[in-house]
Amino acid sequence: FADGIMREAEEKKISGLLKKLAQLKISARIKKKLFWPVHRKFGKNFRYFIIGGAPFSPELEQFWDSLGFTVVQGYGLTECAPVLTCNTPISRKPGSVGQTLPGVELKFSRDGEIYARGDNITKGYYNDVAKTKKSFSNGWFKTGDIGFVDKEGYVFLKGRKKDMIVTSGGENVYPEDIEQVLLEDKNVKDACVLGIPTRQGEEVHAELILKSKADIRRIIEAANKRLNPSQQIMSYSLWPAVDFPRTTTLKIKKHLV
């Protein structure tokens, strides 16, 4: 949606004006009137973007907010029926997935994994004793997600524990952070960052799907200039299909990639 709006603005030669107007410090109510041509595309009764299926970039959240739209992020898992945390239209913090819901308890392990407890959480997996035992610790459900909570109780996600890359220097690298930088390149349609095992530890590898015939080497070099030393992309290649293998909820199956 955002790409389509900017593409249309560029075709009408008003993209610069749109960006300047979006930077104005005015109320959401006035923004809705100012950007009515955009709001009209979603219908007069459209109220919120509800985000909960995958990581959502702060830049994209800011884009919609600047046009007068309300983005409400939440977080949960199927095993948690399914919500654990959520922002609300009147109590939200950009970049976070909100505060813990009533009746839910969260704690964070040493490596940042989120543990959850509450009546909404499953007691185990049907006919799978081994998985149940692996997924629980003293009554706490191990979500497999890495994150942290700020002083105001807002939870922020970093990524999946199983996808976390541990470099030769012993540093933890989150693929989502690198993928976000790659996806900001207008030539990149999608990106999948993985940890490739070496004798010293894992190194960062990127699989890319491009929108056009761009120079992948320059895309990687540009991304590495914006990434810190531990995040540097050491190897890369073009994915040989039109899309990555995905789950039913459209998440990339990284183990297959």
Salt bridges, closest charged atoms under 4 A:
ASP3 OD2 - LYS211 NZ 3.72
GLU8 OE2 - LYS12 NZ 3.09
GLU8 OE1 - LYS41 NZ 3.19
ASP65 OD1 - ARG92 NH2 3.65
GLU105 OE1 - ARG117 NH2 3.20
ASP111 OD2 - LYS161 NZ 2.99
GLU113 OE1 - LYS161 NZ 3.11
ASP145 OD1 - ARG160 NH1 3.03
ASP150 OD2 - LYS93 NZ 2.72
GLU152 OE1 - LYS93 NZ 2.32
ASP177 OD2 - LYS158 NZ 3.62
GLU179 OE2 - LYS254 NZ 2.74
GLU184 OE1 - ARG226 NH2 2.65
ASP190 OD2 - ARG246 NH2 2.45
GLU207 OE2 - HIS205 NE2 2.93
ASP215 OD2 - ARG217 NH2 3.89
ASP215 OD2 - ARG218 NE 3.64
GLU221 OE2 - ARG217 NH1 3.05
ASP243 OD2 - ARG246 NE 2.94
